[in-house]
Amino acid sequence: MTHDDLAQRLVNARRRHHLIESVAPERLPPDAATAYAIQQAVIAGLGTTTGGWKIGARTPGGEVSGAPIPAPLVQASPARVERHAFFRVLVELEIAFRFAAPIAPRADAYARDEVLAQVGQILPAIEIVDSRFAEWPNVAPLAQLADAQNNGALVTGHALPYATLARSLDFVAPELELSFDGVSLVPEATGNPAGDPRELLVWFVNHCAAMGITIEPGWTVTTGSYVGAHRIDGPGLLHGHVDGLGEVEVQFV
């Protein structure tokens, strides 16, 4: 399976709502660069544009990864979503950002202060996690990376000016709530595994620069779950709240 073959299979899986069966090891992306190229090929193959990105890391200072989210899959809260439109549904409560102006590629790396100075808005978000692979989660990490790092959709709450919250918001472990039909999904311990998610934005800007991608101010960049991932198997109302940011809701039907 070539790079183009896997990209087309991922496009077909989305368009036809048909899972990809097992992929032989020799046909997996050989490296992250190939997986990232497949991500872009899928966006192009779907005939859409990028509406956002998901980025994350498992530990503070750890390796960061990310993936573009097709524009039609970024929806404003309160959102009404058909459960059967996904192969499986896991939900995560996150903090997301938008930049104030386009950020174009350049030869020199962007410094942390430069990146944070360009952040324009901050907002609560719910990511819907899904996969186009039948064997998920028992799928090679590079295949998951190629498949938009398991993104299904993103629902965004009301955006607030970042500058007014940059000093006051607890970015590492904010007070929050996530409930499904009134039942809390919040675990005993919460927090972003990456630590302060703003550090991920530095990687993101330089990753896009290395790929020749201009970051658009309309993109919503979500930065990892504070509550883990929770499976949703039926219809109901998912309600999220991040203290200082506000509400975000998804009605699954």
C-alpha positions as CSV (number, residue, x, y, z in Angstrom):
1,M,0.0,0.0,0.0
2,T,1.5,3.3,-1.0
3,H,1.0,6.7,0.7
4,D,-1.7,7.5,-1.9
5,D,-3.4,4.1,-1.4
6,L,-3.8,4.6,2.4
7,A,-5.0,8.2,1.9
8,Q,-7.6,7.1,-0.6
9,R,-8.8,4.3,1.7
10,L,-9.2,6.8,4.6
11,V,-11.1,9.1,2.2
12,N,-13.4,6.3,1.2
13,A,-13.9,5.2,4.8
14,R,-15.2,8.7,5.6
15,R,-17.3,9.1,2.5
16,R,-18.9,5.6,2.5
17,H,-18.9,5.1,6.3
18,H,-17.1,1.9,5.8
19,L,-14.4,0.7,8.2
20,I,-10.9,-0.2,7.0
21,E,-10.0,-3.8,7.9
22,S,-6.6,-4.8,9.1
23,V,-3.6,-3.2,7.5
24,A,-0.5,-5.3,7.0
25,P,2.6,-4.0,8.9
26,E,4.6,-3.4,5.7
27,R,1.8,-1.2,4.4
28,L,1.7,1.2,7.4
29,P,3.3,4.6,7.2
30,P,7.0,4.1,7.7
31,D,7.5,7.4,9.6
32,A,5.7,10.4,11.0
33,A,6.5,12.5,8.0
34,T,4.6,10.1,5.8
35,A,1.7,10.0,8.3
36,Y,1.5,13.8,8.2
37,A,1.5,13.8,4.4
38,I,-1.4,11.4,4.4
39,Q,-3.3,13.7,6.7
40,Q,-3.0,16.5,4.1
41,A,-3.9,14.1,1.3
42,V,-7.1,13.1,3.1
43,I,-8.2,16.7,3.5
44,A,-7.5,17.3,-0.2
45,G,-9.3,14.0,-1.2
46,L,-12.4,15.0,0.8
47,G,-12.5,18.2,-1.2
48,T,-12.7,20.3,1.9
49,T,-10.5,22.7,3.8
50,T,-9.0,22.6,7.3
51,G,-11.3,24.0,10.1
52,G,-9.1,23.2,13.1
53,W,-6.3,21.0,14.5
54,K,-6.0,18.7,17.4
55,I,-2.6,18.6,19.1
56,G,-1.4,16.8,22.3
57,A,1.4,15.2,24.3
58,R,1.3,12.4,26.8
59,T,3.6,14.2,29.3
60,P,4.8,17.7,29.9
61,G,7.7,18.3,27.5
62,G,7.0,15.0,25.8
63,E,6.7,14.3,22.1
64,V,3.9,16.3,20.5
65,S,1.7,15.1,17.6
66,G,-1.3,16.7,15.8
67,A,-3.7,16.5,13.0
68,P,-5.9,18.7,10.9
69,I,-9.7,18.5,11.3
70,P,-11.9,18.9,8.2
71,A,-13.9,22.2,8.3
72,P,-17.3,20.5,8.2
73,L,-16.4,18.6,11.4
74,V,-15.9,21.7,13.5
75,Q,-19.2,22.8,14.9
76,A,-20.4,25.5,17.3
77,S,-22.1,24.6,20.6
78,P,-24.9,23.8,21.1
79,A,-24.4,21.1,18.5
80,R,-26.8,18.4,17.4
81,V,-24.9,15.3,16.2
82,E,-26.1,12.0,14.8
83,R,-24.5,9.2,16.8
84,H,-24.6,6.8,13.8
85,A,-22.5,9.2,11.7
86,F,-19.5,7.8,13.7
87,F,-18.1,4.3,14.0
88,R,-17.6,4.7,17.7
89,V,-17.9,7.8,20.0
90,L,-15.5,8.8,22.8
91,V,-15.7,12.3,24.1
92,E,-13.1,14.5,25.7
93,L,-13.3,18.0,27.4
94,E,-10.6,20.3,26.2
95,I,-9.3,23.9,26.0
96,A,-8.8,25.3,22.5
97,F,-7.2,28.4,21.0
98,R,-7.5,30.6,17.9
99,F,-4.7,32.8,16.6
100,A,-5.3,36.5,16.0
101,A,-3.9,36.6,12.5
102,P,-2.4,34.3,9.9
103,I,1.0,32.8,10.7
104,A,3.0,32.1,7.6
105,P,5.9,29.6,7.2
106,R,9.4,31.0,7.5
107,A,12.9,29.6,7.6
108,D,13.6,30.6,11.3
109,A,11.8,28.8,14.1
110,Y,9.1,30.7,15.9
111,A,10.0,31.4,19.5
112,R,7.6,30.7,22.4
113,D,7.0,34.4,23.1
114,E,6.2,35.1,19.4
115,V,3.7,32.3,19.3
116,L,1.9,33.2,22.5
117,A,1.8,36.8,21.4
118,Q,-0.3,35.7,18.4
119,V,-3.0,33.9,20.4
120,G,-6.2,35.7,20.0
121,Q,-9.0,33.6,21.6
122,I,-9.5,30.8,24.0
123,L,-12.6,28.6,24.3
124,P,-13.9,25.3,25.8
125,A,-14.3,22.4,23.4
126,I,-15.5,18.8,23.2
127,E,-13.6,16.5,20.9
128,I,-15.4,13.4,19.5
129,V,-12.8,10.7,19.1
130,D,-13.4,8.1,16.3
131,S,-11.3,5.9,14.1
132,R,-11.7,4.6,10.5
133,F,-9.9,1.4,11.4
134,A,-11.9,-1.7,12.4
135,E,-9.2,-2.9,14.8
136,W,-8.9,0.4,16.8
137,P,-7.5,0.8,19.4
138,N,-5.2,-2.0,18.4
139,V,-3.8,0.0,15.5
140,A,-0.2,1.1,15.0
141,P,0.4,4.6,16.3
142,L,1.5,5.9,12.9
143,A,-1.7,4.6,11.3
144,Q,-3.7,6.5,14.0
145,L,-1.6,9.6,13.3
146,A,-2.4,9.3,9.5
147,D,-6.1,8.9,10.4
148,A,-6.3,12.4,11.9
149,Q,-5.0,11.1,15.2
150,N,-8.4,9.5,15.8
151,N,-10.4,12.7,15.4
152,G,-14.1,12.4,14.7
153,A,-15.3,16.0,15.2
154,L,-14.9,19.0,17.3
155,V,-17.6,21.1,19.1
156,T,-16.6,24.6,20.2
157,G,-18.0,26.8,22.9
158,H,-18.0,30.6,23.0
159,A,-14.6,32.2,22.3
160,L,-13.2,34.7,24.8
161,P,-10.2,37.1,24.4
162,Y,-7.1,35.2,25.4
163,A,-5.4,38.3,26.8
164,T,-8.0,38.7,29.5
165,L,-7.5,35.2,30.8
166,A,-3.8,34.5,30.2
167,R,-2.8,35.2,33.8
168,S,-5.9,34.2,35.7
169,L,-7.0,30.8,34.1
170,D,-5.7,27.5,35.5
171,F,-4.4,25.9,32.3
172,V,-3.0,22.8,34.0
173,A,-6.0,21.6,36.1
174,P,-9.0,24.0,35.9
175,E,-12.3,23.4,37.7
176,L,-14.5,21.7,35.2
177,E,-17.5,19.4,34.6
178,L,-18.5,16.9,31.9
179,S,-21.8,15.1,32.2
180,F,-23.9,12.9,30.0
181,D,-27.6,13.1,30.7
182,G,-26.8,14.5,34.1
183,V,-24.3,11.8,35.1
184,S,-20.8,13.1,35.7
185,L,-18.0,11.7,33.6
186,V,-15.2,13.5,35.5
187,P,-12.6,11.2,37.0
188,E,-11.2,11.7,40.5
189,A,-8.0,13.2,39.0
190,T,-8.1,15.7,36.2
191,G,-5.6,17.6,34.2
192,N,-4.0,17.9,30.8
193,P,-1.3,15.2,30.4
194,A,0.8,17.8,28.5
195,G,0.7,20.2,31.5
196,D,0.1,23.7,30.3
197,P,-1.4,23.2,26.8
198,R,0.0,26.6,25.6
199,E,3.4,24.9,25.3
200,L,2.0,22.7,22.6
201,L,1.2,25.8,20.4
202,V,4.9,26.4,19.9
203,W,5.3,23.0,18.4
204,F,2.1,23.5,16.3
205,V,3.3,26.7,14.8
206,N,6.7,25.3,13.9
207,H,5.2,22.0,12.6
208,C,2.9,23.9,10.2
209,A,5.9,26.1,9.1
210,A,8.0,23.1,8.4
211,M,5.1,21.7,6.2
212,G,4.6,24.9,4.4
213,I,1.2,25.5,5.9
214,T,-0.1,29.0,6.8
215,I,-2.2,28.9,10.0
216,E,-5.5,30.7,9.6
217,P,-7.1,32.7,12.4
218,G,-10.4,30.9,11.9
219,W,-8.8,27.5,12.8
220,T,-9.7,26.1,16.3
221,V,-6.7,24.4,17.8
222,T,-7.6,22.0,20.6
223,T,-5.0,20.7,23.0
224,G,-5.9,17.5,24.8
225,S,-8.4,16.2,27.3
226,Y,-8.6,17.1,30.9
227,V,-10.8,14.1,31.8
228,G,-9.6,11.3,29.6
229,A,-11.9,9.8,27.0
230,H,-15.4,8.5,27.7
231,R,-17.4,6.3,25.4
232,I,-21.0,7.3,24.5
233,D,-23.1,4.4,23.2
234,G,-26.5,6.1,22.7
235,P,-28.5,9.3,22.4
236,G,-28.3,12.0,25.1
237,L,-27.0,15.4,26.1
238,L,-23.3,15.9,26.7
239,H,-22.6,19.0,28.7
240,G,-19.2,20.4,29.5
241,H,-18.0,23.4,31.5
242,V,-14.6,24.8,32.2
243,D,-14.4,27.4,35.0
244,G,-13.6,30.8,33.5
245,L,-14.4,29.7,30.0
246,G,-18.0,28.7,30.0
247,E,-20.1,25.9,28.5
248,V,-20.1,23.5,25.5
249,E,-22.9,21.1,24.7
250,V,-23.5,18.2,22.2
251,Q,-26.9,16.6,21.8
252,F,-26.4,13.0,20.4
253,V,-29.4,11.8,18.5
